[in-house]
Amino acid sequence: MLADHVARLVRRALEGHPDAFAELVASHQSMVVVLARQHTPNWNEAEDIAQEAFLRAYRDLGRLRNPARFSTWLYGITLNAARERVRAQPPTVPIQHVAEGAQGVAPVSSPEPTNAEVNDLLKQVAQLPERLRLPLTLHYVDGLKYAEIGEVLGIREIAARSRVHRAKAILQKKLGPARP
């Protein structure tokens, strides 16, 4: 089971094995960068946020109560680091440009959507309010379950489920019923 493997890596990292933490970084790096990317239009900035999140995780690893929950814990750290960075530096790029070049897309019903359809979807997702966009991307891009989303965002599982469904409803209204 993946959670057991992650828990073993966390315990090994706490015992002083640097290769264990390096493996945790390698296995979580893309998801952390994608989550950070939700807060900045700049890939370099997202990578800086990810690096900050991993540094904080390494520094505070001893505070993690349940090693099997490392991924969810790391999402929370990343989210906080991204929000802090955004507060410190107001955005200079219009929100409609945030989606350009973004990786990870909510699934669409068409087996092979056109580039225009994908770009339209990304732009519409970027225009969602953060309280709806984050749960949606955590669920569809990062594959988190509603309970995990709730834990990361500090909301109840039912609220996470509701926000994902509201975001989908908004997207379906804007894009048509055959999409998200």
C-alpha positions as CSV (number, residue, x, y, z in Angstrom):
1,M,0.0,0.0,0.0
2,L,1.3,3.5,-0.9
3,A,0.5,5.0,2.5
4,D,2.6,2.3,4.2
5,H,5.5,2.9,1.9
6,V,5.3,6.7,2.6
7,A,5.1,6.0,6.3
8,R,8.2,3.9,6.1
9,L,10.1,6.6,4.2
10,V,9.0,9.2,6.8
11,R,10.3,7.0,9.6
12,R,13.6,6.4,7.8
13,A,14.0,10.1,7.2
14,L,13.4,10.8,10.9
15,E,16.1,8.2,11.7
16,G,18.5,10.2,9.6
17,H,18.5,8.6,6.2
18,P,18.7,11.4,3.7
19,D,17.8,9.1,0.8
20,A,14.4,8.5,2.4
21,F,13.5,12.1,2.3
22,A,14.9,12.5,-1.2
23,E,12.5,9.7,-2.3
24,L,9.6,11.5,-0.6
25,V,10.6,14.7,-2.5
26,A,10.9,12.8,-5.8
27,S,7.5,11.1,-5.4
28,H,5.7,14.3,-4.4
29,Q,7.5,17.0,-6.4
30,S,5.1,17.2,-9.4
31,M,2.0,17.4,-7.2
32,V,3.5,20.1,-5.0
33,V,4.6,22.2,-8.0
34,V,1.1,21.8,-9.6
35,L,-0.6,22.9,-6.4
36,A,1.8,25.9,-6.0
37,R,1.1,26.7,-9.7
38,Q,-2.6,27.3,-8.7
39,H,-1.4,30.4,-7.0
40,T,1.1,31.9,-9.4
41,P,1.2,32.3,-13.2
42,N,5.0,31.8,-13.1
43,W,6.5,28.3,-13.2
44,N,9.7,29.5,-11.6
45,E,7.7,31.0,-8.7
46,A,5.8,27.7,-8.3
47,E,9.1,25.8,-8.1
48,D,10.3,28.3,-5.5
49,I,7.1,27.7,-3.5
50,A,7.6,23.9,-3.8
51,Q,11.2,24.2,-2.6
52,E,10.0,26.3,0.4
53,A,7.3,23.7,1.1
54,F,9.8,20.8,1.1
55,L,12.2,22.8,3.3
56,R,9.4,23.4,5.8
57,A,8.4,19.7,5.6
58,Y,12.0,18.6,6.3
59,R,12.4,21.0,9.2
60,D,9.0,20.0,10.8
61,L,9.0,16.3,9.9
62,G,9.2,15.4,13.6
63,R,5.9,17.2,14.2
64,L,4.0,14.9,11.8
65,R,1.8,12.8,14.0
66,N,0.8,10.2,11.4
67,P,3.5,9.3,8.9
68,A,1.0,7.7,6.6
69,R,-0.6,11.1,6.2
70,F,2.6,12.8,4.8
71,S,1.0,13.6,1.5
72,T,-2.0,15.4,3.0
73,W,0.3,17.2,5.5
74,L,2.6,18.3,2.7
75,Y,-0.4,19.6,0.7
76,G,-1.2,21.8,3.7
77,I,2.3,23.1,4.0
78,T,2.4,23.9,0.2
79,L,-0.9,25.7,0.4
80,N,0.3,27.8,3.3
81,A,3.6,28.6,1.5
82,A,1.8,29.6,-1.7
83,R,-0.6,31.8,0.1
84,E,2.2,33.5,2.0
85,R,4.1,34.1,-1.2
86,V,1.0,35.5,-3.0
87,R,0.3,37.8,-0.1
88,A,3.9,39.1,-0.1
89,Q,3.8,39.7,-3.9
90,P,0.6,40.8,-5.4
91,P,-0.1,39.2,-8.8
92,T,1.1,41.1,-11.9
93,V,-0.6,38.9,-14.5
94,P,-4.3,38.9,-15.2
95,I,-6.1,35.8,-14.0
96,Q,-7.0,34.7,-17.5
97,H,-3.3,34.1,-18.2
98,V,-2.8,31.9,-15.2
99,A,-4.1,28.8,-17.0
100,E,-1.8,29.3,-20.0
101,G,0.9,26.5,-19.8
102,A,-0.7,24.8,-16.8
103,Q,-0.2,21.1,-16.4
104,G,-3.0,18.8,-15.3
105,V,-6.5,19.2,-16.5
106,A,-9.8,18.1,-15.1
107,P,-11.1,15.2,-17.1
108,V,-13.3,16.0,-20.1
109,S,-15.8,13.6,-21.6
110,S,-14.3,13.7,-25.1
111,P,-11.5,11.1,-25.4
112,E,-9.2,13.6,-27.2
113,P,-10.2,17.2,-26.6
114,T,-8.8,19.8,-28.9
115,N,-6.2,22.3,-27.7
116,A,-8.8,25.0,-27.9
117,E,-11.2,23.0,-25.6
118,V,-8.4,22.4,-23.1
119,N,-7.3,26.0,-23.1
120,D,-10.9,27.1,-22.6
121,L,-11.3,24.7,-19.8
122,L,-8.1,25.8,-18.1
123,K,-9.1,29.5,-18.4
124,Q,-12.5,28.8,-16.9
125,V,-10.9,26.8,-14.0
126,A,-8.5,29.7,-13.4
127,Q,-11.4,32.1,-13.1
128,L,-13.2,30.1,-10.4
129,P,-12.9,31.5,-6.9
130,E,-10.1,29.9,-5.0
131,R,-12.5,28.3,-2.5
132,L,-13.9,26.3,-5.5
133,R,-10.8,26.0,-7.7
134,L,-8.6,24.4,-5.1
135,P,-10.9,21.6,-4.1
136,L,-11.6,20.9,-7.8
137,T,-7.9,20.7,-8.7
138,L,-7.0,18.7,-5.6
139,H,-9.6,16.2,-6.5
140,Y,-9.2,15.9,-10.3
141,V,-5.6,16.8,-10.8
142,D,-4.0,15.5,-7.7
143,G,-6.5,12.6,-7.0
144,L,-7.3,13.5,-3.4
145,K,-10.4,12.1,-1.8
146,Y,-12.9,14.5,-0.3
147,A,-11.8,13.7,3.3
148,E,-8.2,14.5,2.3
149,I,-9.2,17.7,0.6
150,G,-11.1,18.7,3.8
151,E,-8.0,18.0,5.9
152,V,-5.8,20.0,3.6
153,L,-8.1,23.0,3.4
154,G,-9.3,22.8,7.0
155,I,-13.0,22.1,6.1
156,R,-15.3,19.2,6.6
157,E,-15.5,16.4,4.1
158,I,-19.0,17.3,3.1
159,A,-17.9,20.9,2.4
160,A,-15.1,19.6,0.2
161,R,-17.5,17.5,-1.8
162,S,-20.0,20.3,-2.1
163,R,-17.3,22.7,-3.4
164,V,-16.1,20.3,-6.0
165,H,-19.6,19.7,-7.2
166,R,-20.3,23.5,-7.3
167,A,-17.2,24.1,-9.3
168,K,-18.2,21.3,-11.7
169,A,-21.7,22.8,-12.1
170,I,-20.2,26.3,-12.8
171,L,-17.9,24.8,-15.4
172,Q,-20.6,22.8,-17.0
173,K,-22.8,25.9,-17.2
174,K,-20.0,27.9,-18.9
175,L,-18.7,25.1,-21.1
176,G,-21.7,23.0,-21.8
177,P,-22.9,19.7,-20.3
178,A,-20.5,17.4,-22.1
179,R,-17.4,18.7,-20.5
180,P,-16.2,18.3,-16.8
